[in-house]
């Protein structure tokens, strides 16, 4: 059976950083995100007795390292469905992978929904998020619509994601600013691990539930200024943990700091925009729709920027009828 799904990437406002169970990918804390309309992965999965082994083609290439994680995920799905057939998986991002924007969230969300359907599993949205989480933690947040909360949970069944507001609830824009290509060596995996032994991480966890409550209220009230201030502090906190881990991880490049300073300067000039940053050097700039054009004009003048992509809040992952093969 063959099925195809399209999934958005997502950006976290309150970050997932640290795992309390590495095998199940249970996070050390809950997180809040929004799906991004213009960073998408499309994946087709076909289970058939005709395949001798799993074949995994991502962006037109066979990638051994990625394939191992994909096959592990297919095994989870085969186990649930009670099937033995091997699969052909073809996956494509609609954004250039060289832009260095995280694709594991959209990748594993699309893979989960396509493979579950191709294996004739009839899963609820909640069950799909639980499954996606085991492939890549942040992928569970790409399945429900719009603004999403991932509950930390105590075990496999209670760590899942759900939509807190639909995509059209708040017309913010998220501009992804690619400054440098992300190096695979300092991806998020190492950061997640090192955080656990970092003494500052305990302090972060003491305050995190309060932060989650507050950000949900600020989104509900559409309080852009306080929301923006909060997402910046949260991003800086993640990087403070990374910088003080042992060994330290420095995800930023000089261009990252340059753009941070410019965004803060623009605010002084009454052009309101705030940043968030994941485990890499690139910046996600969040603004209200009314300021989008002014900000784009400013960004277009900065020579260090390799690419910008403008996103709105988006729906979650869904099946589509057009297959990739
Ligand atoms: C910094 O979801 O990539 O983007 O579960 O190991 O696949 P794995 O980690 P991943 O971690 C994402 C970390 C982050 C913050 C976030 O998206 O919440």
py3Dmol code that shows the C-alpha trace and the ligand (Angstrom):
import py3Dmol

protein = """\
ATOM      1  CA  UNK A   1       0.000   0.000   0.000  1.00  0.00           C
ATOM      2  CA  UNK A   2       1.194   3.484  -0.882  1.00  0.00           C
ATOM      3  CA  UNK A   3       0.477   6.798   0.892  1.00  0.00           C
ATOM      4  CA  UNK A   4       1.849  10.359   0.767  1.00  0.00           C
ATOM      5  CA  UNK A   5       1.851  13.079   3.420  1.00  0.00           C
ATOM      6  CA  UNK A   6       2.881  16.727   3.543  1.00  0.00           C
ATOM      7  CA  UNK A   7       4.232  18.140   6.807  1.00  0.00           C
ATOM      8  CA  UNK A   8       5.323  21.624   7.913  1.00  0.00           C
ATOM      9  CA  UNK A   9       8.477  22.331   9.935  1.00  0.00           C
ATOM     10  CA  UNK A  10       7.817  24.108  13.231  1.00  0.00           C
ATOM     11  CA  UNK A  11       9.639  26.655  15.369  1.00  0.00           C
ATOM     12  CA  UNK A  12       9.478  26.415  19.152  1.00  0.00           C
ATOM     13  CA  UNK A  13       8.728  29.473  21.296  1.00  0.00           C
ATOM     14  CA  UNK A  14       9.387  27.437  24.441  1.00  0.00           C
ATOM     15  CA  UNK A  15      12.078  24.932  23.506  1.00  0.00           C
ATOM     16  CA  UNK A  16      12.514  21.197  23.854  1.00  0.00           C
ATOM     17  CA  UNK A  17      16.007  20.802  25.260  1.00  0.00           C
ATOM     18  CA  UNK A  18      17.121  17.687  27.142  1.00  0.00           C
ATOM     19  CA  UNK A  19      15.504  14.245  27.214  1.00  0.00           C
ATOM     20  CA  UNK A  20      14.500  12.415  30.366  1.00  0.00           C
ATOM     21  CA  UNK A  21      14.252   9.167  28.382  1.00  0.00           C
ATOM     22  CA  UNK A  22      16.481   8.984  25.364  1.00  0.00           C
ATOM     23  CA  UNK A  23      15.063   5.802  23.809  1.00  0.00           C
ATOM     24  CA  UNK A  24      11.451   6.978  23.959  1.00  0.00           C
ATOM     25  CA  UNK A  25      12.428  10.620  23.372  1.00  0.00           C
ATOM     26  CA  UNK A  26      10.552  11.814  26.439  1.00  0.00           C
ATOM     27  CA  UNK A  27      11.499  15.491  26.831  1.00  0.00           C
ATOM     28  CA  UNK A  28      12.774  17.026  30.062  1.00  0.00           C
ATOM     29  CA  UNK A  29      10.016  19.651  29.700  1.00  0.00           C
ATOM     30  CA  UNK A  30       6.940  20.556  27.673  1.00  0.00           C
ATOM     31  CA  UNK A  31       7.243  22.942  24.711  1.00  0.00           C
ATOM     32  CA  UNK A  32       5.180  25.338  22.564  1.00  0.00           C
ATOM     33  CA  UNK A  33       5.569  25.939  18.814  1.00  0.00           C
ATOM     34  CA  UNK A  34       3.958  27.109  15.613  1.00  0.00           C
ATOM     35  CA  UNK A  35       3.953  25.326  12.258  1.00  0.00           C
ATOM     36  CA  UNK A  36       5.673  27.093   9.340  1.00  0.00           C
ATOM     37  CA  UNK A  37       3.810  27.411   6.043  1.00  0.00           C
ATOM     38  CA  UNK A  38       6.769  27.524   3.661  1.00  0.00           C
ATOM     39  CA  UNK A  39       9.101  24.890   5.049  1.00  0.00           C
ATOM     40  CA  UNK A  40       7.533  21.583   4.101  1.00  0.00           C
ATOM     41  CA  UNK A  41       8.436  17.970   3.535  1.00  0.00           C
ATOM     42  CA  UNK A  42       6.498  15.638   1.246  1.00  0.00           C
ATOM     43  CA  UNK A  43       7.011  11.901   1.763  1.00  0.00           C
ATOM     44  CA  UNK A  44       5.647   8.862  -0.062  1.00  0.00           C
ATOM     45  CA  UNK A  45       5.849   5.422   1.570  1.00  0.00           C
ATOM     46  CA  UNK A  46       5.042   2.142  -0.169  1.00  0.00           C
ATOM     47  CA  UNK A  47       5.054  -1.188   1.710  1.00  0.00           C
ATOM     48  CA  UNK A  48       5.290  -4.147  -0.648  1.00  0.00           C
ATOM     49  CA  UNK A  49       6.501  -7.744  -0.741  1.00  0.00           C
ATOM     50  CA  UNK A  50       8.377  -6.749  -3.922  1.00  0.00           C
ATOM     51  CA  UNK A  51      11.102  -4.904  -1.962  1.00  0.00           C
ATOM     52  CA  UNK A  52      13.996  -7.048  -0.637  1.00  0.00           C
ATOM     53  CA  UNK A  53      15.068  -4.262   1.752  1.00  0.00           C
ATOM     54  CA  UNK A  54      13.968  -0.761   2.777  1.00  0.00           C
ATOM     55  CA  UNK A  55      14.954   1.857   0.205  1.00  0.00           C
ATOM     56  CA  UNK A  56      15.225   5.442   1.467  1.00  0.00           C
ATOM     57  CA  UNK A  57      15.702   8.376  -0.910  1.00  0.00           C
ATOM     58  CA  UNK A  58      15.818  11.850   0.644  1.00  0.00           C
ATOM     59  CA  UNK A  59      16.103  14.852  -1.658  1.00  0.00           C
ATOM     60  CA  UNK A  60      17.060  12.582  -4.568  1.00  0.00           C
ATOM     61  CA  UNK A  61      19.921  10.972  -2.628  1.00  0.00           C
ATOM     62  CA  UNK A  62      20.491   7.745  -0.688  1.00  0.00           C
ATOM     63  CA  UNK A  63      21.836   8.921   2.680  1.00  0.00           C
ATOM     64  CA  UNK A  64      23.072   6.038   4.891  1.00  0.00           C
ATOM     65  CA  UNK A  65      22.989   7.917   8.202  1.00  0.00           C
ATOM     66  CA  UNK A  66      19.467   9.279   7.715  1.00  0.00           C
ATOM     67  CA  UNK A  67      18.312   5.893   6.383  1.00  0.00           C
ATOM     68  CA  UNK A  68      19.169   4.121   9.662  1.00  0.00           C
ATOM     69  CA  UNK A  69      16.854   6.408  11.625  1.00  0.00           C
ATOM     70  CA  UNK A  70      14.122   6.097   8.977  1.00  0.00           C
ATOM     71  CA  UNK A  71      14.339   2.277   9.009  1.00  0.00           C
ATOM     72  CA  UNK A  72      14.105   2.291  12.829  1.00  0.00           C
ATOM     73  CA  UNK A  73      10.918   4.315  12.463  1.00  0.00           C
ATOM     74  CA  UNK A  74       9.535   1.978   9.796  1.00  0.00           C
ATOM     75  CA  UNK A  75      10.210  -0.901  12.216  1.00  0.00           C
ATOM     76  CA  UNK A  76       8.079   0.807  14.893  1.00  0.00           C
ATOM     77  CA  UNK A  77       5.256   1.138  12.376  1.00  0.00           C
ATOM     78  CA  UNK A  78       5.617  -2.437  11.063  1.00  0.00           C
ATOM     79  CA  UNK A  79       5.522  -3.684  14.659  1.00  0.00           C
ATOM     80  CA  UNK A  80       2.311  -1.735  15.414  1.00  0.00           C
ATOM     81  CA  UNK A  81       0.657  -2.879  12.175  1.00  0.00           C
ATOM     82  CA  UNK A  82       1.869  -6.487  12.438  1.00  0.00           C
ATOM     83  CA  UNK A  83       3.354  -6.448   8.916  1.00  0.00           C
ATOM     84  CA  UNK A  84       6.704  -7.622   7.569  1.00  0.00           C
ATOM     85  CA  UNK A  85       6.883  -5.997   4.121  1.00  0.00           C
ATOM     86  CA  UNK A  86       9.843  -3.766   3.337  1.00  0.00           C
ATOM     87  CA  UNK A  87       9.223  -0.239   2.092  1.00  0.00           C
ATOM     88  CA  UNK A  88      10.269   2.311  -0.468  1.00  0.00           C
ATOM     89  CA  UNK A  89      10.443   5.827   1.041  1.00  0.00           C
ATOM     90  CA  UNK A  90      10.916   8.936  -1.100  1.00  0.00           C
ATOM     91  CA  UNK A  91      11.062  12.300   0.646  1.00  0.00           C
ATOM     92  CA  UNK A  92      11.547  15.853  -0.579  1.00  0.00           C
ATOM     93  CA  UNK A  93      11.817  19.193   1.146  1.00  0.00           C
ATOM     94  CA  UNK A  94      10.409  22.255  -0.606  1.00  0.00           C
ATOM     95  CA  UNK A  95      13.296  24.322   0.793  1.00  0.00           C
ATOM     96  CA  UNK A  96      16.948  23.805  -0.132  1.00  0.00           C
ATOM     97  CA  UNK A  97      18.572  21.579   2.527  1.00  0.00           C
ATOM     98  CA  UNK A  98      21.694  23.684   2.178  1.00  0.00           C
ATOM     99  CA  UNK A  99      19.809  26.528   3.868  1.00  0.00           C
ATOM    100  CA  UNK A 100      20.485  24.614   7.067  1.00  0.00           C
ATOM    101  CA  UNK A 101      16.947  24.809   8.394  1.00  0.00           C
ATOM    102  CA  UNK A 102      15.980  21.899  10.575  1.00  0.00           C
ATOM    103  CA  UNK A 103      14.160  19.285   8.549  1.00  0.00           C
ATOM    104  CA  UNK A 104      13.896  16.478  11.097  1.00  0.00           C
ATOM    105  CA  UNK A 105      10.564  17.762  12.451  1.00  0.00           C
ATOM    106  CA  UNK A 106       8.815  17.983   9.072  1.00  0.00           C
ATOM    107  CA  UNK A 107      10.661  14.874   7.880  1.00  0.00           C
ATOM    108  CA  UNK A 108       9.540  12.575  10.687  1.00  0.00           C
ATOM    109  CA  UNK A 109       6.021  14.055  10.795  1.00  0.00           C
ATOM    110  CA  UNK A 110       5.514  13.351   7.075  1.00  0.00           C
ATOM    111  CA  UNK A 111       7.115   9.898   7.381  1.00  0.00           C
ATOM    112  CA  UNK A 112       4.883   8.985  10.351  1.00  0.00           C
ATOM    113  CA  UNK A 113       1.607  10.001   8.722  1.00  0.00           C
ATOM    114  CA  UNK A 114       2.465   8.499   5.315  1.00  0.00           C
ATOM    115  CA  UNK A 115       3.849   5.216   6.706  1.00  0.00           C
ATOM    116  CA  UNK A 116       1.000   4.750   9.218  1.00  0.00           C
ATOM    117  CA  UNK A 117      -1.523   5.160   6.403  1.00  0.00           C
ATOM    118  CA  UNK A 118       0.443   2.928   3.999  1.00  0.00           C
ATOM    119  CA  UNK A 119       0.504   0.253   6.727  1.00  0.00           C
ATOM    120  CA  UNK A 120      -3.309   0.621   7.103  1.00  0.00           C
ATOM    121  CA  UNK A 121      -2.992   1.747  10.718  1.00  0.00           C
ATOM    122  CA  UNK A 122      -5.982   3.774  11.792  1.00  0.00           C
ATOM    123  CA  UNK A 123      -4.430   6.104  14.358  1.00  0.00           C
ATOM    124  CA  UNK A 124      -5.867   9.199  16.055  1.00  0.00           C
ATOM    125  CA  UNK A 125      -3.974  12.503  15.825  1.00  0.00           C
ATOM    126  CA  UNK A 126      -2.794  11.976  19.408  1.00  0.00           C
ATOM    127  CA  UNK A 127      -1.451   8.506  18.565  1.00  0.00           C
ATOM    128  CA  UNK A 128       0.307   9.871  15.465  1.00  0.00           C
ATOM    129  CA  UNK A 129       2.064  12.532  17.585  1.00  0.00           C
ATOM    130  CA  UNK A 130       3.227   9.821  20.028  1.00  0.00           C
ATOM    131  CA  UNK A 131       4.632   7.822  17.144  1.00  0.00           C
ATOM    132  CA  UNK A 132       6.278  10.824  15.437  1.00  0.00           C
ATOM    133  CA  UNK A 133       7.880  11.847  18.761  1.00  0.00           C
ATOM    134  CA  UNK A 134       9.822   8.574  18.852  1.00  0.00           C
ATOM    135  CA  UNK A 135      11.364   9.373  15.446  1.00  0.00           C
ATOM    136  CA  UNK A 136      12.336  12.946  16.337  1.00  0.00           C
ATOM    137  CA  UNK A 137      10.982  14.759  19.383  1.00  0.00           C
ATOM    138  CA  UNK A 138      10.078  18.037  17.697  1.00  0.00           C
ATOM    139  CA  UNK A 139       8.278  16.122  14.896  1.00  0.00           C
ATOM    140  CA  UNK A 140       5.284  15.494  17.177  1.00  0.00           C
ATOM    141  CA  UNK A 141       4.571  19.252  17.132  1.00  0.00           C
ATOM    142  CA  UNK A 142       4.344  19.292  13.307  1.00  0.00           C
ATOM    143  CA  UNK A 143       1.285  17.020  13.255  1.00  0.00           C
ATOM    144  CA  UNK A 144      -1.521  19.108  14.884  1.00  0.00           C
ATOM    145  CA  UNK A 145      -2.635  22.430  13.318  1.00  0.00           C
ATOM    146  CA  UNK A 146      -1.337  25.929  14.007  1.00  0.00           C
ATOM    147  CA  UNK A 147       0.013  26.732  17.478  1.00  0.00           C
ATOM    148  CA  UNK A 148       0.900  23.518  19.299  1.00  0.00           C
ATOM    149  CA  UNK A 149       1.729  22.305  22.795  1.00  0.00           C
ATOM    150  CA  UNK A 150       3.746  19.145  23.433  1.00  0.00           C
ATOM    151  CA  UNK A 151       3.057  17.748  26.888  1.00  0.00           C
ATOM    152  CA  UNK A 152       6.171  16.500  28.612  1.00  0.00           C
ATOM    153  CA  UNK A 153       4.306  13.430  29.903  1.00  0.00           C
ATOM    154  CA  UNK A 154       5.453  10.687  32.257  1.00  0.00           C
ATOM    155  CA  UNK A 155       5.581   7.787  29.799  1.00  0.00           C
ATOM    156  CA  UNK A 156       5.094   6.938  26.126  1.00  0.00           C
ATOM    157  CA  UNK A 157       1.306   7.395  26.178  1.00  0.00           C
ATOM    158  CA  UNK A 158       1.238  10.734  28.013  1.00  0.00           C
ATOM    159  CA  UNK A 159       3.919  12.593  26.015  1.00  0.00           C
ATOM    160  CA  UNK A 160       1.959  13.896  23.027  1.00  0.00           C
ATOM    161  CA  UNK A 161       1.150  17.109  21.151  1.00  0.00           C
ATOM    162  CA  UNK A 162      -2.119  18.940  20.517  1.00  0.00           C
ATOM    163  CA  UNK A 163      -3.241  22.165  18.866  1.00  0.00           C
ATOM    164  CA  UNK A 164      -3.818  25.082  21.263  1.00  0.00           C
ATOM    165  CA  UNK A 165      -4.872  27.626  18.583  1.00  0.00           C
ATOM    166  CA  UNK A 166      -5.632  27.156  14.877  1.00  0.00           C
ATOM    167  CA  UNK A 167      -3.260  28.553  12.241  1.00  0.00           C
ATOM    168  CA  UNK A 168      -5.480  31.567  11.493  1.00  0.00           C
ATOM    169  CA  UNK A 169      -5.815  32.567  15.166  1.00  0.00           C
ATOM    170  CA  UNK A 170      -2.977  35.101  15.032  1.00  0.00           C
ATOM    171  CA  UNK A 171      -1.475  36.522  11.821  1.00  0.00           C
ATOM    172  CA  UNK A 172       2.144  36.700  12.933  1.00  0.00           C
ATOM    173  CA  UNK A 173       4.876  36.080  10.364  1.00  0.00           C
ATOM    174  CA  UNK A 174       8.023  34.052  10.877  1.00  0.00           C
ATOM    175  CA  UNK A 175      10.955  34.914   8.608  1.00  0.00           C
ATOM    176  CA  UNK A 176      13.693  32.311   8.502  1.00  0.00           C
ATOM    177  CA  UNK A 177      17.048  33.983   7.980  1.00  0.00           C
ATOM    178  CA  UNK A 178      19.797  31.688   6.765  1.00  0.00           C
ATOM    179  CA  UNK A 179      23.219  33.016   7.669  1.00  0.00           C
ATOM    180  CA  UNK A 180      25.390  29.914   7.579  1.00  0.00           C
ATOM    181  CA  UNK A 181      25.112  26.253   6.798  1.00  0.00           C
ATOM    182  CA  UNK A 182      24.607  24.173   9.915  1.00  0.00           C
ATOM    183  CA  UNK A 183      27.285  21.676  10.761  1.00  0.00           C
ATOM    184  CA  UNK A 184      26.029  18.169  11.450  1.00  0.00           C
ATOM    185  CA  UNK A 185      28.588  17.635  14.255  1.00  0.00           C
ATOM    186  CA  UNK A 186      26.983  20.172  16.545  1.00  0.00           C
ATOM    187  CA  UNK A 187      23.388  19.245  15.815  1.00  0.00           C
ATOM    188  CA  UNK A 188      20.823  19.104  18.575  1.00  0.00           C
ATOM    189  CA  UNK A 189      21.534  15.488  19.655  1.00  0.00           C
ATOM    190  CA  UNK A 190      24.695  16.380  21.531  1.00  0.00           C
ATOM    191  CA  UNK A 191      23.093  19.480  23.046  1.00  0.00           C
ATOM    192  CA  UNK A 192      20.162  17.455  24.403  1.00  0.00           C
ATOM    193  CA  UNK A 193      22.601  15.049  26.092  1.00  0.00           C
ATOM    194  CA  UNK A 194      24.947  17.605  27.602  1.00  0.00           C
ATOM    195  CA  UNK A 195      22.118  19.722  29.043  1.00  0.00           C
ATOM    196  CA  UNK A 196      21.267  17.053  31.621  1.00  0.00           C
ATOM    197  CA  UNK A 197      24.593  17.431  33.418  1.00  0.00           C
ATOM    198  CA  UNK A 198      24.537  21.246  33.297  1.00  0.00           C
ATOM    199  CA  UNK A 199      23.797  22.779  36.740  1.00  0.00           C
ATOM    200  CA  UNK A 200      21.952  25.718  35.133  1.00  0.00           C
ATOM    201  CA  UNK A 201      19.572  23.281  33.466  1.00  0.00           C
ATOM    202  CA  UNK A 202      17.979  22.460  36.857  1.00  0.00           C
ATOM    203  CA  UNK A 203      17.153  26.136  37.327  1.00  0.00           C
ATOM    204  CA  UNK A 204      15.618  26.248  33.857  1.00  0.00           C
ATOM    205  CA  UNK A 205      13.373  23.289  34.691  1.00  0.00           C
ATOM    206  CA  UNK A 206      12.197  24.894  37.942  1.00  0.00           C
ATOM    207  CA  UNK A 207      10.689  27.820  35.997  1.00  0.00           C
ATOM    208  CA  UNK A 208       9.587  26.133  32.793  1.00  0.00           C
ATOM    209  CA  UNK A 209       5.968  25.309  33.626  1.00  0.00           C
ATOM    210  CA  UNK A 210       5.344  28.923  34.635  1.00  0.00           C
ATOM    211  CA  UNK A 211       6.826  30.024  31.291  1.00  0.00           C
ATOM    212  CA  UNK A 212       4.598  27.625  29.343  1.00  0.00           C
ATOM    213  CA  UNK A 213       1.514  28.939  31.141  1.00  0.00           C
ATOM    214  CA  UNK A 214       2.514  32.538  30.462  1.00  0.00           C
ATOM    215  CA  UNK A 215       3.325  32.116  26.762  1.00  0.00           C
ATOM    216  CA  UNK A 216      -0.029  30.409  26.184  1.00  0.00           C
ATOM    217  CA  UNK A 217      -1.768  33.359  27.821  1.00  0.00           C
ATOM    218  CA  UNK A 218       0.227  35.872  25.727  1.00  0.00           C
ATOM    219  CA  UNK A 219      -0.654  34.039  22.495  1.00  0.00           C
ATOM    220  CA  UNK A 220      -4.299  33.907  23.566  1.00  0.00           C
ATOM    221  CA  UNK A 221      -4.289  37.666  24.250  1.00  0.00           C
ATOM    222  CA  UNK A 222      -2.203  38.357  21.105  1.00  0.00           C
ATOM    223  CA  UNK A 223       0.111  40.461  23.254  1.00  0.00           C
ATOM    224  CA  UNK A 224       2.876  40.755  20.686  1.00  0.00           C
ATOM    225  CA  UNK A 225       5.363  42.820  22.707  1.00  0.00           C
ATOM    226  CA  UNK A 226       5.398  40.627  25.796  1.00  0.00           C
ATOM    227  CA  UNK A 227       5.233  37.486  23.655  1.00  0.00           C
ATOM    228  CA  UNK A 228       8.247  38.675  21.631  1.00  0.00           C
ATOM    229  CA  UNK A 229      10.267  39.557  24.727  1.00  0.00           C
ATOM    230  CA  UNK A 230       9.534  36.139  26.115  1.00  0.00           C
ATOM    231  CA  UNK A 231      10.552  34.143  23.031  1.00  0.00           C
ATOM    232  CA  UNK A 232      13.869  36.020  22.834  1.00  0.00           C
ATOM    233  CA  UNK A 233      14.674  35.304  26.484  1.00  0.00           C
ATOM    234  CA  UNK A 234      13.779  31.665  25.977  1.00  0.00           C
ATOM    235  CA  UNK A 235      16.065  31.366  22.927  1.00  0.00           C
ATOM    236  CA  UNK A 236      18.888  33.059  24.848  1.00  0.00           C
ATOM    237  CA  UNK A 237      18.309  30.663  27.751  1.00  0.00           C
ATOM    238  CA  UNK A 238      18.685  27.644  25.451  1.00  0.00           C
ATOM    239  CA  UNK A 239      21.959  29.075  24.171  1.00  0.00           C
ATOM    240  CA  UNK A 240      23.074  29.910  27.726  1.00  0.00           C
ATOM    241  CA  UNK A 241      22.625  26.221  28.559  1.00  0.00           C
ATOM    242  CA  UNK A 242      24.524  25.171  25.407  1.00  0.00           C
ATOM    243  CA  UNK A 243      27.360  27.644  26.103  1.00  0.00           C
ATOM    244  CA  UNK A 244      27.765  26.443  29.700  1.00  0.00           C
ATOM    245  CA  UNK A 245      27.590  22.732  28.890  1.00  0.00           C
ATOM    246  CA  UNK A 246      30.682  20.568  29.225  1.00  0.00           C
ATOM    247  CA  UNK A 247      32.123  20.646  26.611  1.00  0.00           C
ATOM    248  CA  UNK A 248      30.563  23.990  25.649  1.00  0.00           C
ATOM    249  CA  UNK A 249      28.570  24.246  22.421  1.00  0.00           C
ATOM    250  CA  UNK A 250      28.695  27.521  20.531  1.00  0.00           C
ATOM    251  CA  UNK A 251      25.994  27.420  17.863  1.00  0.00           C
ATOM    252  CA  UNK A 252      26.289  31.087  16.850  1.00  0.00           C
ATOM    253  CA  UNK A 253      28.371  32.688  14.147  1.00  0.00           C
ATOM    254  CA  UNK A 254      29.447  36.366  14.100  1.00  0.00           C
ATOM    255  CA  UNK A 255      26.557  37.053  11.684  1.00  0.00           C
ATOM    256  CA  UNK A 256      24.096  35.700  14.268  1.00  0.00           C
ATOM    257  CA  UNK A 257      25.131  38.384  16.780  1.00  0.00           C
ATOM    258  CA  UNK A 258      25.077  41.043  14.087  1.00  0.00           C
ATOM    259  CA  UNK A 259      21.440  40.283  13.228  1.00  0.00           C
ATOM    260  CA  UNK A 260      20.429  40.052  16.916  1.00  0.00           C
ATOM    261  CA  UNK A 261      21.854  43.544  17.460  1.00  0.00           C
ATOM    262  CA  UNK A 262      20.118  44.916  14.369  1.00  0.00           C
ATOM    263  CA  UNK A 263      16.738  43.528  15.470  1.00  0.00           C
ATOM    264  CA  UNK A 264      17.194  45.212  18.858  1.00  0.00           C
ATOM    265  CA  UNK A 265      18.147  48.465  17.116  1.00  0.00           C
ATOM    266  CA  UNK A 266      15.085  48.319  14.831  1.00  0.00           C
ATOM    267  CA  UNK A 267      12.895  48.026  17.923  1.00  0.00           C
ATOM    268  CA  UNK A 268      14.416  51.265  19.256  1.00  0.00           C
ATOM    269  CA  UNK A 269      13.344  52.813  15.932  1.00  0.00           C
ATOM    270  CA  UNK A 270       9.814  51.510  16.567  1.00  0.00           C
ATOM    271  CA  UNK A 271       9.973  48.646  14.123  1.00  0.00           C
ATOM    272  CA  UNK A 272       8.810  45.772  16.237  1.00  0.00           C
ATOM    273  CA  UNK A 273      10.290  42.306  15.637  1.00  0.00           C
ATOM    274  CA  UNK A 274      11.757  39.593  17.859  1.00  0.00           C
ATOM    275  CA  UNK A 275      14.057  36.651  17.252  1.00  0.00           C
ATOM    276  CA  UNK A 276      14.288  33.031  18.234  1.00  0.00           C
ATOM    277  CA  UNK A 277      17.135  30.640  17.425  1.00  0.00           C
ATOM    278  CA  UNK A 278      17.354  26.835  17.456  1.00  0.00           C
ATOM    279  CA  UNK A 279      20.459  24.670  17.739  1.00  0.00           C
ATOM    280  CA  UNK A 280      22.287  26.476  14.952  1.00  0.00           C
ATOM    281  CA  UNK A 281      23.458  29.887  13.739  1.00  0.00           C
ATOM    282  CA  UNK A 282      20.310  30.867  11.826  1.00  0.00           C
ATOM    283  CA  UNK A 283      17.676  33.317  13.009  1.00  0.00           C
ATOM    284  CA  UNK A 284      13.896  33.088  13.013  1.00  0.00           C
ATOM    285  CA  UNK A 285      12.484  36.604  13.049  1.00  0.00           C
ATOM    286  CA  UNK A 286       8.912  36.927  14.322  1.00  0.00           C
ATOM    287  CA  UNK A 287       6.804  39.979  13.439  1.00  0.00           C
ATOM    288  CA  UNK A 288       3.262  41.189  12.993  1.00  0.00           C
ATOM    289  CA  UNK A 289       1.886  41.164   9.464  1.00  0.00           C
ATOM    290  CA  UNK A 290       1.766  44.982   9.320  1.00  0.00           C
ATOM    291  CA  UNK A 291       5.575  45.281   9.667  1.00  0.00           C
ATOM    292  CA  UNK A 292       6.523  42.518   7.243  1.00  0.00           C
ATOM    293  CA  UNK A 293       7.373  44.635   4.180  1.00  0.00           C
ATOM    294  CA  UNK A 294       9.513  47.118   6.101  1.00  0.00           C
ATOM    295  CA  UNK A 295      11.475  44.285   7.673  1.00  0.00           C
ATOM    296  CA  UNK A 296      11.985  42.475   4.378  1.00  0.00           C
ATOM    297  CA  UNK A 297      13.341  45.678   2.831  1.00  0.00           C
ATOM    298  CA  UNK A 298      15.842  45.963   5.703  1.00  0.00           C
ATOM    299  CA  UNK A 299      16.851  42.295   5.529  1.00  0.00           C
ATOM    300  CA  UNK A 300      17.379  42.478   1.765  1.00  0.00           C
ATOM    301  CA  UNK A 301      20.163  45.008   2.334  1.00  0.00           C
ATOM    302  CA  UNK A 302      22.211  42.767   4.636  1.00  0.00           C
ATOM    303  CA  UNK A 303      24.932  41.047   2.622  1.00  0.00           C
ATOM    304  CA  UNK A 304      25.609  38.281   5.193  1.00  0.00           C
ATOM    305  CA  UNK A 305      22.108  36.845   4.681  1.00  0.00           C
ATOM    306  CA  UNK A 306      22.125  33.865   2.319  1.00  0.00           C
ATOM    307  CA  UNK A 307      18.365  33.335   2.080  1.00  0.00           C
ATOM    308  CA  UNK A 308      15.100  34.432   3.671  1.00  0.00           C
ATOM    309  CA  UNK A 309      11.807  32.526   3.679  1.00  0.00           C
ATOM    310  CA  UNK A 310       8.566  34.146   4.865  1.00  0.00           C
ATOM    311  CA  UNK A 311       6.182  31.885   6.784  1.00  0.00           C
ATOM    312  CA  UNK A 312       2.690  32.188   8.237  1.00  0.00           C
ATOM    313  CA  UNK A 313       1.294  29.868  10.897  1.00  0.00           C
ATOM    314  CA  UNK A 314       0.298  26.679   9.100  1.00  0.00           C
ATOM    315  CA  UNK A 315      -1.914  23.639   9.307  1.00  0.00           C
ATOM    316  CA  UNK A 316      -0.324  20.435  10.509  1.00  0.00           C
ATOM    317  CA  UNK A 317       0.501  17.242   8.635  1.00  0.00           C
ATOM    318  CA  UNK A 318      -2.029  15.755   6.220  1.00  0.00           C
ATOM    319  CA  UNK A 319      -2.319  13.038   3.589  1.00  0.00           C
ATOM    320  CA  UNK A 320      -2.328  14.084  -0.079  1.00  0.00           C
ATOM    321  CA  UNK A 321      -3.272  12.073  -3.135  1.00  0.00           C
ATOM    322  CA  UNK A 322      -0.328  12.954  -5.395  1.00  0.00           C
ATOM    323  CA  UNK A 323       2.498  10.449  -4.821  1.00  0.00           C
ATOM    324  CA  UNK A 324       6.205  11.120  -5.441  1.00  0.00           C
ATOM    325  CA  UNK A 325       6.622   7.796  -7.306  1.00  0.00           C
TER     326      UNK A 325
END
"""
ligand_1 = """\
18
LIG
C 16.609 23.281 19.463
O 13.638 17.330 17.746
O 15.828 17.730 16.549
O 15.045 22.662 17.790
O 14.427 14.339 19.345
O 16.881 14.204 18.997
O 15.356 14.484 17.014
P 15.592 14.785 18.492
O 15.761 16.343 18.648
P 15.104 17.534 17.831
O 15.425 18.758 18.813
C 14.970 20.048 18.543
C 15.630 21.020 19.441
C 15.345 22.482 19.143
C 14.226 23.032 20.024
C 12.814 22.664 19.662
O 12.495 22.444 18.476
O 11.987 22.650 20.591
"""
view = py3Dmol.view(width=600, height=400)
view.addModel(protein, "pdb")
view.setStyle({"model": 0}, {"cartoon": {"style": "trace"}})
view.addModel(ligand_1, "xyz")
view.setStyle({"model": 1}, {"stick": {}})
view.zoomTo()
view.show()
